[in-house]
């Protein structure tokens, strides 16, 4: 079993899903692993949750990232300086559907 810390950038009020971001796009190993093996588990707010990972469509992902940038302007600046402006466009999102 492998563990990695992910940035949850969005979720719905009913906790039916979490949206996580890969700052390194499709190059991130955890991202590729979840695309190939979408079933898994996450620890979120002290709860162990079973999930099924689905890629977020590019257009919808851009809207989610825009909301994130508006809500977290300082963190966005830090991430852009870390990743580089061009790399910011490579960010990919996964929807982690909570399986009950």
MIDOSE-1310 file (N, C-alpha, C; in nm, 2 decimals, decimal comma, always signed):
residues 100
xxxx	+0,08/-0,12/+0,00/+0,00/+0,00/+0,00/+0,09/+0,12/+0,00; +0,05/+0,22/-0,08/+0,12/+0,35/-0,09/+0,04/+0,46/-0,03; +0,10/+0,56/+0,03/+0,03/+0,67/+0,08/+0,09/+0,80/+0,02; +0,00/+0,90/+0,00/+0,05/+1,03/-0,05/-0,05/+1,13/+0,00
xxxx	+0,01/+1,25/+0,03/-0,08/+1,36/+0,08/-0,13/+1,44/-0,05; -0,26/+1,46/-0,05/-0,32/+1,53/-0,17/-0,38/+1,66/-0,12; -0,39/+1,76/-0,21/-0,46/+1,88/-0,18/-0,61/+1,87/-0,23; -0,70/+1,87/-0,13/-0,84/+1,87/-0,16/-0,88/+2,01/-0,19
xxxx	-0,92/+2,04/-0,32/-0,95/+2,18/-0,36/-1,09/+2,21/-0,36; -1,18/+2,10/-0,35/-1,32/+2,12/-0,36/-1,39/+2,00/-0,31; -1,51/+2,01/-0,26/-1,59/+1,90/-0,22/-1,74/+1,95/-0,21; -1,83/+1,86/-0,22/-1,97/+1,91/-0,21/-2,02/+1,90/-0,06
xxxx	-2,12/+1,97/-0,03/-2,17/+1,97/+0,11/-2,21/+1,84/+0,16; -2,26/+1,75/+0,07/-2,31/+1,62/+0,12/-2,19/+1,52/+0,13; -2,07/+1,56/+0,10/-1,95/+1,47/+0,11/-1,97/+1,35/+0,02; -2,02/+1,37/-0,10/-2,03/+1,26/-0,19/-1,91/+1,25/-0,28
xxxx	-1,83/+1,35/-0,28/-1,70/+1,35/-0,36/-1,60/+1,46/-0,31; -1,48/+1,43/-0,34/-1,37/+1,53/-0,32/-1,30/+1,55/-0,45; -1,25/+1,67/-0,47/-1,18/+1,71/-0,59/-1,03/+1,73/-0,55; -0,94/+1,65/-0,60/-0,80/+1,67/-0,57/-0,72/+1,71/-0,70
xxxx	-0,61/+1,78/-0,67/-0,53/+1,84/-0,78/-0,39/+1,77/-0,79; -0,35/+1,75/-0,92/-0,22/+1,71/-0,94/-0,14/+1,82/-1,01; -0,06/+1,89/-0,93/+0,02/+2,00/-0,98/+0,12/+1,97/-1,09; +0,16/+1,84/-1,09/+0,25/+1,80/-1,20/+0,18/+1,73/-1,31
xxxx	+0,05/+1,75/-1,32/-0,03/+1,70/-1,43/-0,03/+1,55/-1,43; -0,02/+1,50/-1,55/-0,03/+1,35/-1,57/+0,10/+1,28/-1,54; +0,21/+1,36/-1,51/+0,34/+1,30/-1,48/+0,34/+1,24/-1,33; +0,25/+1,29/-1,25/+0,25/+1,25/-1,11/+0,21/+1,10/-1,10
xxxx	+0,30/+1,02/-1,03/+0,27/+0,88/-1,02/+0,14/+0,84/-0,95; +0,10/+0,91/-0,85/-0,02/+0,88/-0,78/-0,14/+0,91/-0,87; -0,13/+1,01/-0,96/-0,24/+1,04/-1,05/-0,25/+0,92/-1,15; -0,14/+0,88/-1,21/-0,14/+0,77/-1,30/-0,19/+0,64/-1,24
xxxx	-0,15/+0,62/-1,11/-0,20/+0,50/-1,04/-0,35/+0,50/-1,03; -0,41/+0,62/-0,99/-0,55/+0,62/-0,97/-0,63/+0,61/-1,10; -0,57/+0,66/-1,21/-0,63/+0,64/-1,34/-0,63/+0,49/-1,38; -0,53/+0,42/-1,35/-0,52/+0,28/-1,38/-0,60/+0,19/-1,28
xxxx	-0,59/+0,23/-1,15/-0,66/+0,15/-1,05/-0,75/+0,25/-0,97; -0,87/+0,29/-1,02/-0,94/+0,40/-0,96/-1,01/+0,37/-0,82; -1,01/+0,25/-0,78/-1,06/+0,22/-0,64/-0,95/+0,24/-0,54; -0,99/+0,30/-0,43/-0,89/+0,32/-0,32/-0,95/+0,37/-0,20
xxxx	-0,87/+0,42/-0,11/-0,92/+0,47/+0,02/-0,84/+0,60/+0,05; -0,91/+0,69/+0,12/-0,85/+0,82/+0,16/-0,88/+0,84/+0,31; -0,80/+0,91/+0,38/-0,83/+0,96/+0,51/-0,86/+1,11/+0,49; -0,98/+1,14/+0,53/-1,02/+1,28/+0,52/-1,10/+1,32/+0,65
xxxx	-1,04/+1,42/+0,71/-1,10/+1,48/+0,84/-1,13/+1,37/+0,94; -1,03/+1,28/+0,95/-1,04/+1,18/+1,05/-1,12/+1,06/+1,02; -1,17/+1,05/+0,89/-1,25/+0,94/+0,85/-1,18/+0,87/+0,73; -1,19/+0,73/+0,74/-1,14/+0,65/+0,63/-1,25/+0,63/+0,53
xxxx	-1,23/+0,67/+0,40/-1,34/+0,67/+0,30/-1,29/+0,58/+0,18; -1,38/+0,50/+0,13/-1,36/+0,43/+0,01/-1,39/+0,52/-0,10; -1,31/+0,52/-0,21/-1,33/+0,61/-0,32/-1,32/+0,54/-0,45; -1,37/+0,61/-0,56/-1,35/+0,57/-0,70/-1,31/+0,70/-0,77
xxxx	-1,20/+0,70/-0,83/-1,14/+0,82/-0,90/-1,18/+0,83/-1,04; -1,22/+0,95/-1,08/-1,26/+0,98/-1,22/-1,20/+1,11/-1,26; -1,14/+1,12/-1,37/-1,08/+1,25/-1,42/-1,19/+1,35/-1,44; -1,16/+1,48/-1,40/-1,25/+1,59/-1,42/-1,22/+1,64/-1,56
xxxx	-1,33/+1,66/-1,64/-1,31/+1,72/-1,77/-1,25/+1,85/-1,77; -1,16/+1,88/-1,87/-1,08/+2,00/-1,87/-1,16/+2,13/-1,85; -1,27/+2,15/-1,92/-1,35/+2,28/-1,90/-1,40/+2,29/-1,76; -1,46/+2,19/-1,71/-1,51/+2,19/-1,57/-1,40/+2,21/-1,47
xxxx	-1,28/+2,15/-1,50/-1,17/+2,17/-1,41/-1,12/+2,31/-1,40; -1,12/+2,38/-1,52/-1,08/+2,52/-1,52/-1,17/+2,60/-1,43; -1,30/+2,58/-1,43/-1,39/+2,65/-1,34/-1,36/+2,63/-1,20; -1,33/+2,50/-1,16/-1,30/+2,47/-1,03/-1,17/+2,54/-0,98
xxxx	-1,07/+2,54/-1,07/-0,94/+2,60/-1,04/-0,96/+2,75/-1,03; -1,05/+2,81/-1,11/-1,07/+2,96/-1,09/-1,14/+2,99/-0,96; -1,23/+2,91/-0,91/-1,29/+2,93/-0,78/-1,19/+2,91/-0,67; -1,10/+2,81/-0,69/-0,99/+2,79/-0,59/-0,90/+2,91/-0,58
xxxx	-0,86/+2,97/-0,70/-0,78/+3,08/-0,70/-0,84/+3,20/-0,63; -0,97/+3,22/-0,65/-1,04/+3,33/-0,59/-1,05/+3,31/-0,43; -1,07/+3,19/-0,39/-1,08/+3,16/-0,25/-0,95/+3,16/-0,18; -0,84/+3,12/-0,25/-0,71/+3,10/-0,19/-0,60/+3,18/-0,27
xxxx	-0,61/+3,31/-0,27/-0,52/+3,38/-0,36/-0,37/+3,37/-0,32; -0,34/+3,37/-0,19/-0,20/+3,36/-0,14/-0,15/+3,22/-0,17; -0,22/+3,12/-0,15/-0,18/+2,99/-0,18/-0,16/+2,97/-0,33; -0,25/+3,02/-0,40/-0,23/+3,02/-0,55/-0,10/+3,08/-0,60
xxxx	-0,07/+3,19/-0,54/+0,06/+3,26/-0,58/+0,18/+3,17/-0,54; +0,17/+3,11/-0,42/+0,28/+3,02/-0,38/+0,29/+2,90/-0,48; +0,18/+2,84/-0,51/+0,18/+2,73/-0,60/+0,23/+2,76/-0,74; +0,19/+2,88/-0,79/+0,23/+2,92/-0,92/+0,38/+2,95/-0,92
xxxx	+0,44/+3,00/-0,81/+0,58/+3,03/-0,81/+0,66/+2,89/-0,80; +0,60/+2,80/-0,73/+0,66/+2,66/-0,72/+0,66/+2,59/-0,85; +0,54/+2,59/-0,91/+0,52/+2,51/-1,04/+0,56/+2,58/-1,16; +0,56/+2,72/-1,15/+0,59/+2,79/-1,28/+0,45/+2,83/-1,34
xxxx	+0,45/+2,94/-1,40/+0,32/+2,98/-1,47/+0,27/+2,89/-1,57; +0,36/+2,84/-1,65/+0,32/+2,74/-1,76/+0,27/+2,61/-1,70; +0,33/+2,57/-1,59/+0,30/+2,44/-1,53/+0,16/+2,45/-1,47; +0,11/+2,57/-1,43/-0,02/+2,58/-1,37/-0,13/+2,53/-1,47
xxxx	-0,10/+2,55/-1,60/-0,20/+2,51/-1,70/-0,20/+2,36/-1,71; -0,10/+2,29/-1,66/-0,09/+2,14/-1,67/-0,16/+2,07/-1,55; -0,21/+2,15/-1,45/-0,28/+2,09/-1,34/-0,39/+2,01/-1,38; -0,40/+1,89/-1,33/-0,51/+1,80/-1,36/-0,59/+1,77/-1,23
xxxx	-0,72/+1,75/-1,25/-0,81/+1,72/-1,13/-0,87/+1,58/-1,14; -0,88/+1,52/-1,02/-0,96/+1,40/-1,01/-1,07/+1,42/-0,92; -1,18/+1,36/-0,95/-1,30/+1,35/-0,86/-1,29/+1,22/-0,79; -1,28/+1,23/-0,66/-1,28/+1,10/-0,58/-1,42/+1,08/-0,53
xxxx	-1,50/+1,00/-0,60/-1,63/+0,97/-0,56/-1,63/+0,88/-0,43; -1,71/+0,93/-0,33/-1,71/+0,85/-0,21/-1,81/+0,73/-0,23; -1,76/+0,61/-0,20/-1,84/+0,49/-0,22/-1,89/+0,45/-0,08; -2,02/+0,43/-0,08/-2,08/+0,40/+0,05/-2,13/+0,26/+0,05
